[in-house]
Amino acid sequence: MPKKMDLEMDDSHPVEPDTHVFTGTITAWRSDYGELFTDSGVTVPLLTRGLPAVPVGTRLTLVARKFKPLFQIERVVKRG
């Protein structure tokens, strides 16, 4: 009988099942890595592979999943 799949964050499943919402300002955005400086003063490392470029200084809200040690972006909502 196959073993039940465990979706907890471990070596075989590095993506958390739950999402996180962050709001802040983009401080870096390259083809595969970016950083968001949140309104609460935390720098969030982002996996940006496959997403359109976002200019540094853009304020936005995004939904992401922990993809150790980065956050994989699920959705981006641009803000003012």
N, C-alpha and C positions, 0 to 999 in steps of 0.2 A: 504494500500500500504506500503511495507517495506521501512524503512528509508534508505537513501543513506549512504553507508559506507564511513566514513571520515578516511583517512589514516594518518592524522596528528598525531604527537606524543602526546598522551593523556593517561589517565588511562586505557581505553579499548583497545587501540592499541599502545603498548609501543615501537614498532619497527618503526624507520623512513623508508620511502620508498627509500631514496637516499643512495648511498654508499659513503664511504670515503676511501682514499688510504693513508696509513702510511708507512714510511720507518724508521727503526731504529734497536735497539738492544734489545733482550728479556732480561728482568731483573728478571722475575718470570714466572714460568709455572707449574701449578698444574693441577689436573684432571678437575677442573671446572673454574679456574681463572688464569689469567696471566697478565703481564704488559709488555708493549713495551715502551722503552725510545726513542723518536723520534729524528731524526737529528736536529730538531728545538728546542729540549730541553723540550718537553712536555711528561709526563708519561700518556699513554693511558691504561685504565683498560679494560681487555679483558675477554669475556666469551669463555672459551676453551673447554667446555663440548663436548665430542664425537670426539675430534681431537687428532691425534697422538702427543706424547710429543715432545717438541722442547727444546733443551738444553739451559740453561741460557748462555748468551753471543753470541748467534746466531744472525747474522744480517739478516734481512729479510724485504720484502715489503709485506703488506697484504691489502686486501680489506675487509672493515667491514661496518656494519650498526649500528647506534646508537640504543641500546637496554637498555633504561635508567635503571640504571646510567652507564652501561657498553657498550662496543661495541661487537656485535656478529660478529665473523669472517665469511666471505663469502668464501675467497680464501687466501691461503698463497703461496707466491713466495719466496723461499729461495735465499739468496744472499751470496756473499763471506764472 
